[in-house]
Amino acid sequence: MWAASLSGAADAGWARRAAPHVDHAVLGGLALDGPTRAAARTMVARDREEFLPADPLAWARTQLAALADAPVRPGLNVRASAADALDAAADLCAAHGAVLEVNAHCRQAEMCAAGAGESLLRDTDRLRAQVAAARAAPRVSVKVRAEVTDLRPVARAASEAGADVLHVDAMDTPESVRRASEAAPALSVVGNNGVRDRETARRYLARGADAVSVGRPTTDPDVLARVARAVRPGAAP
């Protein structure tokens, strides 16, 4: 079970609070380079929450170090306009045993105009380049959004470039999880969107997801506990 990143909220303290219930906690999203940081500043100016430290990698290093003794595997969700911006983030994740998650999910207009987020779903060559740049990390995830484009070629591109995980925000279309899983069987698929309890978790597991993630309710321990019980090995179907 994963705790999915929440812009401006998913830091080390958030991950520790979720840790009793989840296996992975993805920090971020974090804008890495000039164009994505400019986009994030514009988003903050219109009341979005974003992490905007002066040095994003120093911030990430501090957050990952703070989880060194936590019973959860951390991840770092990152947004970049160019593949080479991921090089140092991948090395940092390698040093901390963390998952590096390429954000092909953010739908905010400013981030897409910067060449990050869901714009990568429509440009699989650039997505491949970012995944390849992330491969120094011990595990690479790609966060994607359904209903933007057919996820099957996206899943294949991510897998061929070396990703390990496809983190699918199903956008109320759970069949998108099945299609992505069947298109790239080598990937582990994490189903996301509306996961709150046994019924909603099983909606994705029954369609081929290997795990599920919780987004906004990661601050609600009751929701996390319900989902954790639902996905525990041996839990009743």
C-alpha positions, 0 to 999 in steps of 0.5 A, a space after each residue: 500500500 502506498 501513500 501518494 504524494 500531495 503537493 505542499 503537504 507530503 513531507 517527512 512528517 506526513 510520511 511518518 504519520 502514515 507509516 503505521 499503515 503503508 509500505 511506501 510514502 511518496 514525498 513531493 511533488 517537487 519541481 526540480 528545474 527553472 521552468 517547473 519552479 517558475 510554474 510552481 511559483 505561479 501556481 502558489 500565487 493563485 492559491 495552490 500549495 507547493 514545495 518551493 525551497 530555495 534548493 529543492 535537492 537539499 530539501 529532498 536530502 533533508 526529508 529523506 534523511 529524516 526517514 532513515 529509521 522510519 518503517 516505510 520506504 520513501 519515494 520522491 515525486 518530481 517534475 522536470 522539463 528536461 531529463 537531465 534535471 533528474 540525474 541528481 535526484 536519481 543519485 539522491 534516491 539511490 543514496 537513501 534507498 528511495 523510489 524516484 517517481 517521474 510525475 506525468 500526472 500534474 494537470 495544472 496548465 502552468 506545469 504542462 506548459 513547462 513540459 512536465 506533468 501530464 504533457 509527458 503522456 502525449 510525448 512518450 519520447 520525452 517520457 522515455 528520456 525522463 525514465 531513463 534519466 531516473 534509472 540510477 534510483 533503486 526503483 523508478 515509478 511513473 505517476 500517470 493520469 487516465 482519461 488524458 490519452 490511451 495509457 497502453 502506449 504510455 505503459 509500454 514506453 515507461 516499461 521499455 525505458 526501465 520503469 518498475 512501477 506505473 502509478 495510475 490515477 484512474 480518474 473514475 475509470 478503473 478499467 484503465 488499470 487493467 489496460 495498463 497492466 495488460 499492456 506492460 506486464 513487467 510493470 508493477 501497477 499501483 491503482 489510485 483514485 478514491 481508495 477509501 475502504 475494502 470495496 474501493 481497494 478491491 476495485 483496482 486489485 480485481 483489475 490487475 493492480 499489484 497495490 493501491 495508493 491513498 491520496 488526500 485521505 493520507 492524513 486520516 488514520 481511520 481511512 488508512 487503517 481500513 485500506 491497510 486491512 483490505 489489502 493485507 495478505 490473506 484478507 477476505 475478498 
